[in-house]
Amino acid sequence: MLRVALVGTGGISGAHLPAWKELEGAELVAVCDIRHEKADAAAEKYGAKAYYDLDTMLDEVKPDILDICTPTYLHPEMALKGIRHGCNVLTEKPISLHEKDVDIIYAEAEKYGVHFMVAQVLRFWREYVYLKDVYDKKTYGRLLSGHMRRLGTTPRWSWDNWMTDPERSGMVPFDLHIHDLDFMVYAFGAPKKMECHRAGTPRQDYLHIDYDYDDFFISAEASWFSGDYRFCAEFVFQFEKAVVALEDGVLTVYPEDGKPFTLDGEDAPECGINLPATNAYAEEIRYFADCVANNKPVSIIKPEELKTVLRLIDGFSK
Ligand SMILES: NC(=O)c1ccc[n+]([C@@H]2O[C@H](COP(=O)([O-])OP(=O)(O)OC[C@H]3O[C@@H](n4cnc5c(N)ncnc54)[C@H](O)[C@@H]3O)[C@@H](O)[C@H]2O)c1
């Protein structure tokens, strides 16, 4: 049985904690947050012990897995702390705001003989998995163009407002656009060229980026708008023989010949929002636990890809 401890019981822990709780072969033994009421509430809900300080939790619990769900700027130091305590470490994205940390963390994980993974969840999100699959297999011919967007409202819910502090969150490029850029680098490799347009005020941030590959281009948008804009995460990819689009939570294939169909094989709905049939957060957690339990390498995410992503963001985020 893998003994799991999680640090940072804020927003995203709400996706990790139930996944750990339901995973066979793992036991959620401890949770930690500097906000006592948050740690206590999570501990009670999930039957774990509450801690208010990471060092104390690591010293006392000695977990097999440390899951890091704290604000971005804390990920590198907490990952190193976990690794040096002999824990296998899963950390929320991004690994860091600084490319140099990638080599440091991976080298330390190797030195201590533990597994390390960044929770880049789109790699486990079935609509994105499908997109990569049809690209790899050329199911609909060559890729010609793509558009990815991830638009939402400026987060006002984070602890200590860390998300709207550029030094602690890196703002829209590191917090939001990194999902799509990480997927692009994973699925299509590093783009050859990029051009970024960025506009905003201290209260909002909008990016439009064109990424050029040899045979196709991908344009991307990401935003935190100051108004209460409805969150959307969508894409439209044009292949030679079909368009593959994720809109309103539904992946639809529009073939050149034949009727549009959804990922579930149904006729395309005219409208409506479907929830994903699989929970990508649970999938990434299951994958990492399996790597740890069976001593398999974390092959789905490579440090070179993480470095490429941080280097690209560095190019347009200053
Ligand atoms: N994969 C995704 O879809 C996704 C979605 C949202 C957030 N995230 C990532 O998850 C991370 C956390 O984001 P969030 O939205 O949950 O933020 P949040 O502010 O809601 O939660 C962070 C929690 O960490 C706690 N914390 C702060 N410092 C601490 C410390 N030193 N020790 C222990 N606990 C501490 C805070 O009290 C808070 O409860 C970020 O890095 C973010 O990029 C990922």
The ligand as a Gaussian input file, in Angstrom:
#p B3LYP/6-31G(d) Opt

LIG

0 1
 N       -3.989000      21.248000     -13.268000
 C       -4.943000      22.139000     -13.146000
 O       -5.953000      22.100000     -13.848000
 C       -4.804000      23.224000     -12.109000
 C       -5.915000      24.007000     -11.775000
 C       -5.760000      24.954000     -10.757000
 C       -4.529000      25.135000     -10.143000
 N       -3.467000      24.365000     -10.518000
 C       -2.158000      24.555000      -9.875000
 O       -2.258000      24.127000      -8.513000
 C       -1.477000      24.946000      -7.650000
 C       -2.356000      25.467000      -6.522000
 O       -3.405000      26.252000      -7.059000
 P       -4.794000      26.452000      -6.271000
 O       -5.745000      27.024000      -7.244000
 O       -5.154000      25.229000      -5.558000
 O       -4.340000      27.586000      -5.219000
 P       -5.030000      27.924000      -3.807000
 O       -4.546000      29.263000      -3.410000
 O       -6.516000      27.678000      -3.898000
 O       -4.464000      26.779000      -2.839000
 C       -3.128000      26.744000      -2.408000
 C       -3.114000      26.243000      -0.963000
 O       -1.760000      26.143000      -0.511000
 C       -1.720000      26.569000       0.836000
 N       -0.347000      26.975000       1.183000
 C        0.298000      28.132000       0.871000
 N        1.555000      28.094000       1.361000
 C        1.706000      26.910000       1.990000
 C        2.778000      26.304000       2.685000
 N        3.976000      26.903000       2.820000
 N        2.579000      25.073000       3.241000
 C        1.371000      24.450000       3.133000
 N        0.323000      24.983000       2.461000
 C        0.485000      26.191000       1.902000
 C       -2.734000      27.694000       0.922000
 O       -3.191000      27.931000       2.243000
 C       -3.844000      27.160000      -0.001000
 O       -4.812000      26.428000       0.742000
 C       -0.891000      26.047000      -8.544000
 O        0.446000      25.778000      -8.829000
 C       -1.725000      26.003000      -9.818000
 O       -0.969000      26.336000     -10.981000
 C       -3.594000      23.410000     -11.470000

